[in-house]
Every structure is written in structure tokens, then in C-alpha cells.
Amino acid sequence: MSNEQPNNPLHGITLEQVVTRLQEHYGWDGLAQQVNINCFKSDPSIKSSLKFLRRTQWARDKVEGLYLSTFA
């Protein structure tokens, strides 16, 4: 079996890379405006955001969608 995923634009990009790059681009305040979730509003950090996003699929989908629309 092949590990390639040609239809997945996020293949090979970790969630940590996604959150870090978005935070560098928008800052925490801008990121909270783009994706209205508390992990970006209340005492935000990469670690706490990753913990929340790994447990909450709808929020992860929104963050990944923002990443694709911003950097694609």
C-alpha cells in the first residue's frame, strides 16, 4: 500500500504546523475573529489549542479550512 494521499491537501502537515502558521499569520486575536472558538480567545497557547482541536472535530475542520483558504 502507498502512503500517498493525492486528494488530501493537508497530507504531511501536522495540526501543530497548521495552528502555528495560522497564529503567526493572524495572531491570536485575528485567529479568534476568523474561527470563533474559546481556545483562541481565553489564554491562548499552541499546546492548549492543540489539545482542544484534537478532541473537537468540528473545530478542527474549521481551522483546517481556514488554513487551506489562507495558504492555498
N, C-alpha and C positions, 0 to 999 in steps of 0.2 A: 504494500500500500504506500501511496505517496503522501507526504505531509503538506503538499502544496494546496492552497485554497484560493484559486483564481477569482472566485466570486466574493471573497471576503476582503474588503479594502483595509480592514484593521488587522489582518493576519501578520503576526510578527511584532505587533506593537502591544506593549503591556498596558494595563489600566493605569499603572503608575506613570508611565510615559505620557499617556493621554492627559491625565489630571495635571501633571507638572507643566506640560506645554501650554495647556489652556490657562493655567494660573499665571504663567509668565506672560502670556499674550494679553489677557484681560485684567489680571489682578483679582483678588478675592471679591472686591465689590462688584466689578464688572461681571465676573463669573456668576455671582449671586443674582444679578439682574438678568443674565441670559438663561440661567437654569434656577428656578425658584425653589431651592431646597435648603434646609437649615444647616446642613454640614458646610455650606459655603458662606453662611451668614453669621453664625454664632461660634466664635472662637475657632476659625477655620485652620486646618493644617492638612498637609498631604496625607499623613497617617490616618487621621480621623475620617477624612473624606473617603479614602480607600476602604476603610472598614465598613462604612455605611453603603458605599456603592457596590461592594461585593455581596452584601446581603439583600440589596433592594434593586431588583431587575429593572423596574420602570425608570428609576433614577439613572441607572447605568445606561439604559437605552438613550435617554435624553442627552447625557454627557457625551456619549459616543457619537450621536447625531450632530451635536454642536461641533465636535472635533472634525467630523467629516465635512460639514458645511463651511467651517472656518479654514481648514488647511487643504482641502481637496481641489 
